């Protein structure tokens, strides 16, 4: 649920996040998160707590990747859904994520 956020604004925030990740603009990407945000990767059973940790895990990911946004939407529960293509030669994959926002800042990412 997006508490204190306008749904369309939530999509803008998520678009900005992916753009800032692509630009490797870690400082500006971090500003889009609440300090106590959480990132969940259910497939690998990983959980990263805090904006600093979330940015750090992305910042140290091996270089050579490109993010291409594919689709954004608002789910019935108010979460923002995003699908991005990640090209990291020789591999490519899609990241399907849901974002929960509060006051136009990300509090939870499930990917």
PyMOL CGO cylinders between C-alpha atoms (Angstrom):
from pymol import cmd
from pymol.cgo import CYLINDER

trace = [
    CYLINDER, 0.00, 0.00, 0.00, 1.29, 3.42, -0.82, 0.3, 1, 1, 1, 1, 1, 1,
    CYLINDER, 1.29, 3.42, -0.82, 0.71, 5.44, 2.32, 0.3, 1, 1, 1, 1, 1, 1,
    CYLINDER, 0.71, 5.44, 2.32, 0.68, 9.19, 1.82, 0.3, 1, 1, 1, 1, 1, 1,
    CYLINDER, 0.68, 9.19, 1.82, 1.61, 8.82, -1.84, 0.3, 1, 1, 1, 1, 1, 1,
    CYLINDER, 1.61, 8.82, -1.84, -0.33, 9.47, -5.01, 0.3, 1, 1, 1, 1, 1, 1,
    CYLINDER, -0.33, 9.47, -5.01, -0.29, 6.27, -7.12, 0.3, 1, 1, 1, 1, 1, 1,
    CYLINDER, -0.29, 6.27, -7.12, 0.96, 8.04, -10.27, 0.3, 1, 1, 1, 1, 1, 1,
    CYLINDER, 0.96, 8.04, -10.27, 3.70, 9.70, -8.23, 0.3, 1, 1, 1, 1, 1, 1,
    CYLINDER, 3.70, 9.70, -8.23, 4.76, 6.22, -7.09, 0.3, 1, 1, 1, 1, 1, 1,
    CYLINDER, 4.76, 6.22, -7.09, 5.38, 5.18, -10.68, 0.3, 1, 1, 1, 1, 1, 1,
    CYLINDER, 5.38, 5.18, -10.68, 7.47, 8.33, -11.18, 0.3, 1, 1, 1, 1, 1, 1,
    CYLINDER, 7.47, 8.33, -11.18, 9.58, 7.47, -8.12, 0.3, 1, 1, 1, 1, 1, 1,
    CYLINDER, 9.58, 7.47, -8.12, 10.20, 3.91, -9.36, 0.3, 1, 1, 1, 1, 1, 1,
    CYLINDER, 10.20, 3.91, -9.36, 11.09, 5.18, -12.85, 0.3, 1, 1, 1, 1, 1, 1,
    CYLINDER, 11.09, 5.18, -12.85, 13.55, 7.61, -11.26, 0.3, 1, 1, 1, 1, 1, 1,
    CYLINDER, 13.55, 7.61, -11.26, 15.09, 4.81, -9.21, 0.3, 1, 1, 1, 1, 1, 1,
    CYLINDER, 15.09, 4.81, -9.21, 15.81, 2.64, -12.23, 0.3, 1, 1, 1, 1, 1, 1,
    CYLINDER, 15.81, 2.64, -12.23, 17.19, 5.66, -14.14, 0.3, 1, 1, 1, 1, 1, 1,
    CYLINDER, 17.19, 5.66, -14.14, 19.48, 6.55, -11.25, 0.3, 1, 1, 1, 1, 1, 1,
    CYLINDER, 19.48, 6.55, -11.25, 20.66, 2.95, -10.95, 0.3, 1, 1, 1, 1, 1, 1,
    CYLINDER, 20.66, 2.95, -10.95, 21.42, 2.92, -14.69, 0.3, 1, 1, 1, 1, 1, 1,
    CYLINDER, 21.42, 2.92, -14.69, 23.37, 6.18, -14.29, 0.3, 1, 1, 1, 1, 1, 1,
    CYLINDER, 23.37, 6.18, -14.29, 25.18, 4.76, -11.23, 0.3, 1, 1, 1, 1, 1, 1,
    CYLINDER, 25.18, 4.76, -11.23, 23.97, 7.84, -9.35, 0.3, 1, 1, 1, 1, 1, 1,
    CYLINDER, 23.97, 7.84, -9.35, 23.95, 6.12, -5.97, 0.3, 1, 1, 1, 1, 1, 1,
    CYLINDER, 23.95, 6.12, -5.97, 23.51, 9.26, -3.88, 0.3, 1, 1, 1, 1, 1, 1,
    CYLINDER, 23.51, 9.26, -3.88, 20.37, 10.34, -5.74, 0.3, 1, 1, 1, 1, 1, 1,
    CYLINDER, 20.37, 10.34, -5.74, 19.03, 6.77, -5.80, 0.3, 1, 1, 1, 1, 1, 1,
    CYLINDER, 19.03, 6.77, -5.80, 19.43, 6.53, -2.02, 0.3, 1, 1, 1, 1, 1, 1,
    CYLINDER, 19.43, 6.53, -2.02, 17.38, 9.71, -1.59, 0.3, 1, 1, 1, 1, 1, 1,
    CYLINDER, 17.38, 9.71, -1.59, 14.36, 7.82, -2.99, 0.3, 1, 1, 1, 1, 1, 1,
    CYLINDER, 14.36, 7.82, -2.99, 14.36, 5.38, -0.05, 0.3, 1, 1, 1, 1, 1, 1,
    CYLINDER, 14.36, 5.38, -0.05, 13.17, 5.74, 3.52, 0.3, 1, 1, 1, 1, 1, 1,
    CYLINDER, 13.17, 5.74, 3.52, 16.09, 5.29, 5.90, 0.3, 1, 1, 1, 1, 1, 1,
    CYLINDER, 16.09, 5.29, 5.90, 14.64, 1.99, 7.20, 0.3, 1, 1, 1, 1, 1, 1,
    CYLINDER, 14.64, 1.99, 7.20, 13.58, 0.56, 3.83, 0.3, 1, 1, 1, 1, 1, 1,
    CYLINDER, 13.58, 0.56, 3.83, 13.77, -3.18, 3.17, 0.3, 1, 1, 1, 1, 1, 1,
    CYLINDER, 13.77, -3.18, 3.17, 14.73, -5.13, 0.04, 0.3, 1, 1, 1, 1, 1, 1,
    CYLINDER, 14.73, -5.13, 0.04, 13.50, -8.73, -0.20, 0.3, 1, 1, 1, 1, 1, 1,
    CYLINDER, 13.50, -8.73, -0.20, 14.77, -11.30, -2.67, 0.3, 1, 1, 1, 1, 1, 1,
    CYLINDER, 14.77, -11.30, -2.67, 12.45, -14.25, -1.94, 0.3, 1, 1, 1, 1, 1, 1,
    CYLINDER, 12.45, -14.25, -1.94, 14.06, -16.60, -4.48, 0.3, 1, 1, 1, 1, 1, 1,
    CYLINDER, 14.06, -16.60, -4.48, 17.48, -16.43, -2.78, 0.3, 1, 1, 1, 1, 1, 1,
    CYLINDER, 17.48, -16.43, -2.78, 15.94, -15.83, 0.67, 0.3, 1, 1, 1, 1, 1, 1,
    CYLINDER, 15.94, -15.83, 0.67, 17.94, -12.60, 1.11, 0.3, 1, 1, 1, 1, 1, 1,
    CYLINDER, 17.94, -12.60, 1.11, 16.82, -9.54, 3.03, 0.3, 1, 1, 1, 1, 1, 1,
    CYLINDER, 16.82, -9.54, 3.03, 18.65, -6.22, 3.05, 0.3, 1, 1, 1, 1, 1, 1,
    CYLINDER, 18.65, -6.22, 3.05, 17.59, -3.71, 5.67, 0.3, 1, 1, 1, 1, 1, 1,
    CYLINDER, 17.59, -3.71, 5.67, 18.19, 0.02, 5.45, 0.3, 1, 1, 1, 1, 1, 1,
    CYLINDER, 18.19, 0.02, 5.45, 18.67, 2.43, 2.56, 0.3, 1, 1, 1, 1, 1, 1,
    CYLINDER, 18.67, 2.43, 2.56, 22.45, 2.33, 2.87, 0.3, 1, 1, 1, 1, 1, 1,
    CYLINDER, 22.45, 2.33, 2.87, 22.55, -1.47, 2.56, 0.3, 1, 1, 1, 1, 1, 1,
    CYLINDER, 22.55, -1.47, 2.56, 20.15, -1.51, -0.39, 0.3, 1, 1, 1, 1, 1, 1,
    CYLINDER, 20.15, -1.51, -0.39, 22.26, 0.98, -2.30, 0.3, 1, 1, 1, 1, 1, 1,
    CYLINDER, 22.26, 0.98, -2.30, 25.50, -0.76, -1.36, 0.3, 1, 1, 1, 1, 1, 1,
    CYLINDER, 25.50, -0.76, -1.36, 24.39, -4.17, -2.66, 0.3, 1, 1, 1, 1, 1, 1,
    CYLINDER, 24.39, -4.17, -2.66, 23.51, -2.57, -6.00, 0.3, 1, 1, 1, 1, 1, 1,
    CYLINDER, 23.51, -2.57, -6.00, 26.64, -0.42, -6.10, 0.3, 1, 1, 1, 1, 1, 1,
    CYLINDER, 26.64, -0.42, -6.10, 29.00, -3.39, -5.73, 0.3, 1, 1, 1, 1, 1, 1,
    CYLINDER, 29.00, -3.39, -5.73, 27.21, -5.59, -8.27, 0.3, 1, 1, 1, 1, 1, 1,
    CYLINDER, 27.21, -5.59, -8.27, 29.78, -6.50, -10.95, 0.3, 1, 1, 1, 1, 1, 1,
    CYLINDER, 29.78, -6.50, -10.95, 29.89, -3.85, -13.69, 0.3, 1, 1, 1, 1, 1, 1,
    CYLINDER, 29.89, -3.85, -13.69, 28.81, -4.28, -17.28, 0.3, 1, 1, 1, 1, 1, 1,
    CYLINDER, 28.81, -4.28, -17.28, 25.02, -4.24, -16.84, 0.3, 1, 1, 1, 1, 1, 1,
    CYLINDER, 25.02, -4.24, -16.84, 22.37, -2.15, -18.51, 0.3, 1, 1, 1, 1, 1, 1,
    CYLINDER, 22.37, -2.15, -18.51, 18.82, -1.63, -17.23, 0.3, 1, 1, 1, 1, 1, 1,
    CYLINDER, 18.82, -1.63, -17.23, 16.02, -1.08, -19.74, 0.3, 1, 1, 1, 1, 1, 1,
    CYLINDER, 16.02, -1.08, -19.74, 12.58, -0.39, -18.24, 0.3, 1, 1, 1, 1, 1, 1,
    CYLINDER, 12.58, -0.39, -18.24, 9.81, -2.45, -19.84, 0.3, 1, 1, 1, 1, 1, 1,
    CYLINDER, 9.81, -2.45, -19.84, 6.59, -1.81, -17.93, 0.3, 1, 1, 1, 1, 1, 1,
    CYLINDER, 6.59, -1.81, -17.93, 5.16, -0.04, -14.87, 0.3, 1, 1, 1, 1, 1, 1,
    CYLINDER, 5.16, -0.04, -14.87, 1.76, -0.32, -13.25, 0.3, 1, 1, 1, 1, 1, 1,
    CYLINDER, 1.76, -0.32, -13.25, -0.26, 0.14, -10.11, 0.3, 1, 1, 1, 1, 1, 1,
    CYLINDER, -0.26, 0.14, -10.11, -1.49, -3.05, -8.46, 0.3, 1, 1, 1, 1, 1, 1,
    CYLINDER, -1.49, -3.05, -8.46, -4.88, -3.38, -6.75, 0.3, 1, 1, 1, 1, 1, 1,
    CYLINDER, -4.88, -3.38, -6.75, -3.22, -3.09, -3.32, 0.3, 1, 1, 1, 1, 1, 1,
    CYLINDER, -3.22, -3.09, -3.32, -1.53, 0.17, -4.35, 0.3, 1, 1, 1, 1, 1, 1,
    CYLINDER, -1.53, 0.17, -4.35, 1.96, -1.28, -4.80, 0.3, 1, 1, 1, 1, 1, 1,
    CYLINDER, 1.96, -1.28, -4.80, 3.92, -0.24, -7.86, 0.3, 1, 1, 1, 1, 1, 1,
    CYLINDER, 3.92, -0.24, -7.86, 4.88, -3.06, -10.22, 0.3, 1, 1, 1, 1, 1, 1,
    CYLINDER, 4.88, -3.06, -10.22, 7.90, -2.70, -12.44, 0.3, 1, 1, 1, 1, 1, 1,
    CYLINDER, 7.90, -2.70, -12.44, 9.49, -4.95, -15.01, 0.3, 1, 1, 1, 1, 1, 1,
    CYLINDER, 9.49, -4.95, -15.01, 12.96, -4.10, -16.24, 0.3, 1, 1, 1, 1, 1, 1,
    CYLINDER, 12.96, -4.10, -16.24, 15.29, -5.96, -18.57, 0.3, 1, 1, 1, 1, 1, 1,
    CYLINDER, 15.29, -5.96, -18.57, 18.82, -6.36, -17.28, 0.3, 1, 1, 1, 1, 1, 1,
    CYLINDER, 18.82, -6.36, -17.28, 21.50, -7.07, -19.86, 0.3, 1, 1, 1, 1, 1, 1,
    CYLINDER, 21.50, -7.07, -19.86, 24.75, -8.28, -18.34, 0.3, 1, 1, 1, 1, 1, 1,
    CYLINDER, 24.75, -8.28, -18.34, 26.57, -9.97, -21.23, 0.3, 1, 1, 1, 1, 1, 1,
    CYLINDER, 26.57, -9.97, -21.23, 26.48, -12.76, -21.99, 0.3, 1, 1, 1, 1, 1, 1,
    CYLINDER, 26.48, -12.76, -21.99, 23.21, -12.98, -20.00, 0.3, 1, 1, 1, 1, 1, 1,
    CYLINDER, 23.21, -12.98, -20.00, 19.93, -11.11, -19.99, 0.3, 1, 1, 1, 1, 1, 1,
    CYLINDER, 19.93, -11.11, -19.99, 17.06, -11.40, -17.54, 0.3, 1, 1, 1, 1, 1, 1,
    CYLINDER, 17.06, -11.40, -17.54, 13.97, -9.58, -16.34, 0.3, 1, 1, 1, 1, 1, 1,
    CYLINDER, 13.97, -9.58, -16.34, 13.63, -8.15, -12.85, 0.3, 1, 1, 1, 1, 1, 1,
    CYLINDER, 13.63, -8.15, -12.85, 10.01, -8.11, -11.70, 0.3, 1, 1, 1, 1, 1, 1,
    CYLINDER, 10.01, -8.11, -11.70, 9.62, -5.94, -8.61, 0.3, 1, 1, 1, 1, 1, 1,
    CYLINDER, 9.62, -5.94, -8.61, 6.92, -4.51, -6.42, 0.3, 1, 1, 1, 1, 1, 1,
    CYLINDER, 6.92, -4.51, -6.42, 7.47, -1.29, -4.49, 0.3, 1, 1, 1, 1, 1, 1,
    CYLINDER, 7.47, -1.29, -4.49, 5.66, 0.00, -1.43, 0.3, 1, 1, 1, 1, 1, 1,
    CYLINDER, 5.66, 0.00, -1.43, 5.97, 3.75, -0.85, 0.3, 1, 1, 1, 1, 1, 1,
    CYLINDER, 5.97, 3.75, -0.85, 5.18, 6.09, 2.00, 0.3, 1, 1, 1, 1, 1, 1,
    CYLINDER, 5.18, 6.09, 2.00, 5.29, 9.85, 1.53, 0.3, 1, 1, 1, 1, 1, 1,
    CYLINDER, 5.29, 9.85, 1.53, 6.74, 9.33, -1.97, 0.3, 1, 1, 1, 1, 1, 1,
    CYLINDER, 6.74, 9.33, -1.97, 9.72, 7.34, -0.69, 0.3, 1, 1, 1, 1, 1, 1,
    CYLINDER, 9.72, 7.34, -0.69, 10.33, 3.61, -1.07, 0.3, 1, 1, 1, 1, 1, 1,
    CYLINDER, 10.33, 3.61, -1.07, 9.85, 1.55, 2.10, 0.3, 1, 1, 1, 1, 1, 1,
    CYLINDER, 9.85, 1.55, 2.10, 9.77, -1.98, 0.64, 0.3, 1, 1, 1, 1, 1, 1,
    CYLINDER, 9.77, -1.98, 0.64, 11.02, -3.63, -2.54, 0.3, 1, 1, 1, 1, 1, 1,
    CYLINDER, 11.02, -3.63, -2.54, 10.19, -7.24, -3.31, 0.3, 1, 1, 1, 1, 1, 1,
    CYLINDER, 10.19, -7.24, -3.31, 12.05, -8.58, -6.34, 0.3, 1, 1, 1, 1, 1, 1,
]
cmd.load_cgo(trace, "trace")
